[in-house]
Amino acid sequence: MDRIDAMQAFVRVVETGSFTKAAQTLHMSKTTVTQLIQQLEARLRVRLLNRTTRKVNVTADGAAYYERVVRLLADMDDAETSLSGASAQPRGLLRIDVPSPLARMLLIPALPQFYARYPDIQLHMGVSDRVVDLIDENVDCVLRGGEITDQSLVARHVGDLELGVYAAPAYLKLAGRPAHPRDLQDGHHRIVGFLWLRTRKALPYAMHRDGESLSVHGRYALAVDDGNAYLAAGLAGMGILWLPHYMAADHAARGELVRIFEDWQLDPMPMYLAYAPNRHVSAKLRVFMDWVIDLMTRAAPLRRRPL
């Protein structure tokens, strides 16, 4: 029995609550994971897990052992990355999940600079706008827009993305340019709806000007749950968009989008890096999060919150 493999398998079973899920995230067979746990229990002479046909529960001894093993594996990771010479640079596999527009427009184009500094880090990047279960899917961290409502996660505030209202020239030629945000409520104009995955609803947007505030719902023919599809729908003239300026800038410069309601302020979109509290913030995760914050500060207009 490889004791490290057995400890890693045990940790994944506890965190996912399933031998099957643990095996999938570790790229092992379920039989191998089962054998490792059995060998570990035999070596320790205690039962670590209670198994039923439906679920796996950690025993009291298993819970105490889990806390020690998580720290031990984290210390081992730190020891490997703190060695001199070739091992001085952070290294290893990092599993992250990021929104599709940020990946396409900001993160992936900048990755050559990241790898020039950290050539020994391997990234598995999930690109989606879906809600990711960090524990079940063995993800180290996610970058997400909107307030983090899951109190079980540790959230690091990146900044607040400035938003604007945009429309394609083809749409404005057909429907006319709205003079006031209220015009979007009258049935003549339409927006492109964005389905927020926490609610599966297209939520209203708050807008402010000279003491006047309102929430705009709008009418839509199309609602999507992906940022790239949302932008594509607006470019195709399907309706009016609320966009972070970094997503609209190049299209506006080429005349493919026109900004409207420029004298109105929109509530910015907060951005967070989030990770599970029982996940060790390794050197590779720390430098990745620092790099993301630095990149977005330089490449995307952010509104900083007062200290």
Secondary structure, 3 states (H helix, E strand, C coil): CCHHHHHHHHHHHHHHCCHHHHHHHHCCCHHHHHHHHHHHHHHHCCCCEEECCCCEEECHHHHHHHHHHHHHHHHHHHHHHCCCHHHHCCCEEEEEEECHHHHHHHHHHHHHHHHHHCCCEEEEEEECCCCCCCCCCCCCEEEEECCCCCCCCEEEEEEEECEEEEECHHHHHHHCCCCCHHHHHCCCCCEEEEEECCCCEECCEEEEECCEEEEECCCEEEEECCHHHHHHHHHCCCCEEEEEHHHHHHHHHCCCCEEECCCCEECCEEEEEEECCCCCCCHHHHHHHHHHHHHHHHHCCEECCCC
